[in-house]
Amino acid sequence: MQGHEAACLAGAQNLLRQGAIGAIQVEIITAPFYAKPGSFLDVERHLIPLGWRLATLFDVFPDLGAPLFQLDAIYLPPGNPGQDAQDD
């Protein structure tokens, strides 16, 4: 679904609210490699209002001499162990 993360998350709003999804892994390619580069804003616009939080980043690939090329992110739902401590 490269470049369509926001549409996928918008379509999954009920599942996200119901707690039917335990975690989300997103690959965000920020470079103009595809017609529509990904963005954290597109992803977080759908997850943060529902209480989901960024847990970790990995496979971070910088493009030396240029902006970040891509990375992967894991988001966890509200009520996940450790999240309450982070919110204090």
Buried (B, 14 or more C-beta within 10 A) or exposed (E): EEBEBBEEBEEBEEEBEEEEBEEBEBEBBBBEEEEEBBBBEBBBEBBEEBBBBBBEEEEEEEEEEEEEBBBBBBBBBBEBEEBEEEEE
